[in-house]
Amino acid sequence: MRSHSILLILILIAACNSQTAKFDGDRAFAFLKEQCELGPRYPGSPGHAALRARLIEFLQANADTVIVQDFVQIRDLVKDTLHLTNIIAAYQTQKKTIEEATGLLIGAHWDTRPRADMDEDPAKRLTPILGANDGASGVAVLMHLAELLRQYPPDRPVYLVFFDGEDDGFPGALEYYCLGSQYFAKNMPIPKPKEAIIIDMIGDANLVIPVERRSVNSNPILVRKIWGLAHARGYFQFVSQIGQEIYDDHVPLIEAGIPAINIIDFHYPDQFNNYWHTTQDTPDKCSPKSLKIVGSVLLEYIYLGK
């Protein structure tokens, strides 16, 4: 009887936090612009160093625990060495419920691509991209979630993971993409989460998020829950249609045995006019509304979705 009473209290607390915590799209958009004001944030750049320092300081003020996972990646293909950092913000890691602890990982990459190799203008294809959507949008959502989780503690362990080295790969060489999540998966500094959600390129003002193909194979139950929460809110930008398979930070997690999904709008802004990996990936193409849509769904899942 006592165990049922405790469980009911936990459910009521989670429901209360879900109703009280509100995701602010304008707040998240301010974080997106702040990142872009640092300039391109590819490994080795001044912007990368500045954002690393900013994220660590910000998360130390807004998380129970912050883990800084520095590592070095030697790339034989181009004969260089990257100094990379994954940053993990942990919440309620000592939390015990009636059931076994169920850790949730929500991640995004914080680096940007060092070359606009998809730009229409050949003269710009070696120019580093600003990465407003491809990089800053996911980080912006995680930063605001960090503030809300500090203010309204969840009833289970939650890990916000900022992966480095996702976007510095080369065509035909997938092993040079997603370096941060590859390293994390092989050197996990936290207990293995029960499930994971990766968000990427979710700031597009014309937001359309189909179901990424590998995600539905990895964790169909989580896909149904997330898309169901979105539709219950009237957020039909989450499209109930299986899209293409994308190699993103969820893949190394899946390979490490973590059922993971990817929330991504790959056609930015659409399949005919794509700003992906171009110099056009700037804040004016993004929207606070899109950040709010994704952030609100994630926030609701954190409190009520397990």
Summary of the structure (lengths in Angstrom):
residues: 306
radius of gyration: 18.5
end to end distance: 22.3
largest distance: 70.8
contacts: 1087
relative contact order: 0.18
helix: 41%
strand: 20%
